[in-house]
Amino acid sequence: MSKGQASRPKLSEALFEVLVEQELAKGPVAHGWPDHVAREIYGRIQPDRAFAAPPAAA
């Protein structure tokens, strides 16, 4: 039986949201998804937006 979290969160809710948005902005290819699959998934999730590839690494 669960008795709650094992430990307290180490990140504030605001910082966690910032980090999530940064990772999402990198796009699916940056996280190991093949480009053709990423485009298909992105099209299903956000059909009203054109696929925007993440900026090239500097």
Secondary structure, DSSP 8 states (H G I E B T S, - for coil): ---S-SS--SS-HHHHHHHHHHHHHH-SGGGT--HHHHHHHHHHH-TTS---------
